[in-house]
Amino acid sequence: MTAMHSRGAERLLGVAGSPHLLLVEDDPGDAFLFEELLAEAQPGVRITVAATLSEALDALRPDIQCVIVDLSLPDAEGLDALRQMHAHAPSIAVLVLTGLDDAHVGVEAVAAGAQDYLVKQDVDSALLTRAISYAIERKRADESERQLVEARALSRENARLERGLLPVPILKDTTLRHHTRYRPGRDRALLGGDFHDTVETEDGAVHVVIGDVSGHGADEASLGVRLRMAWRTLVLAGHTGPRLLDTLDAVLEHERWGEEIFTTVCMLTIAPDRRSARLYRAGHPRPLFFGPGGVETIPDEPRGPALGLIPGVDWPAVDLELGDSWGLLLYTDGLIEGYAGDGGEHLDLSGLVELAKAAHGDGQRGDVLVDGLIAEAERLNGDVLSDDLAVLLLSRGDS
């Protein structure tokens, strides 16, 4: 390096503390001049010098922020040094050095992944420090972009996975109208701890379930999916009633990660003639019944505790007469745990009944009814409902 000179020093821009640099240069004279220029620019700079690529690879440390490498080394020629450096330290900025006669190699090096290049004969203190600073910042930007791309790809993959785990009802009866809404409480997620499903079996009965795993987060969402899939499998295998709930309780016991985890469940079997139903509740909020006479709540008793709380418990049933025209609204507590205005009271079941009566009286049905109830609950809450939320409306006739 015969023409290096100094025109004043600059601090390494954007580099916190004393940067640690690795200089890979086999010419002792050039290496000395580089160290002098860097020391002049920033007295606290730490420089590790290696004369060969092999020495440089051995000297790589996590705190090194930039590697300045000559592309003419005894054990590596041209872009091979750059490729090996990237292979061993992909997250470190690389600044390559070229001679005046092979500046085009510097351009090729940048295209191959280097952050910048310098022609040795043109280097001064200001240019060198600026190039190092920009190389480090470019690498940070590249790394941030790479992480963002990976995060987006992972997010899309997770979204596809979660969409694949959402229930698709097995329902052939065209006289029944089936409306659902599902919304997890956690941000940027498609699944929460709530779950629902609907299955029509070969005997013509329609089975419906809605449930709520205690807690919030990905673990609860995963458990909710496993419980829903277990429920569907058991129904398709011909299990119903207390036997099904006993088995579901056993699944929860084996799949949960702590004894404090429980799950509320509301399970409904509608007879093939669609005029009656049998309901089981395990600690779950009472459904609403829509009939010719208006809106009513399902009787509070009999009922059982939530799954996962009491071993060997009984699961009593409620038999319902539905008639020719009816609607049944099943939901999780995320719908009723918001505030009911400025008084600090929660909406609760009584508030939901009042909202449902008003909406049903105005002629709202199906999707309009479900969306209206959620919108009113959020309006009274003053914000979106923060808990996981699942709503399922199954109806027949005009109710």
Secondary structure by P-SEA (a helix, b strand, c coil): ccbbbbcccccccccccbbbbbbbcccaaaaaaaaaaaaaacccbbbbbbccaaaaaaacccccccccccccccccccaaaaaaaaaacccbbbbbbbccccaaaaaaaaaaccccccccccccaaaaaaaaaaaaaaaaaaaaaaaaaaaaaaaaaaaaaaaaaccccccccccbbbbbbbbbccccccccccccbbbbccccbbbbbbbbcccccaaaaaaaaaaaaaaaaaaaaccccaaaaaaaaaaaaaccccccbbbbbbbbbbccccccbbbbbccccbbbbbcccccccccccccccccccccbbbbbbbbbbccccbbbbbbcccccccccccccccccaaaaaaaaaaaaaacccaaaaaaaaaaaaaaaaccccccbbbbbbbbcccc
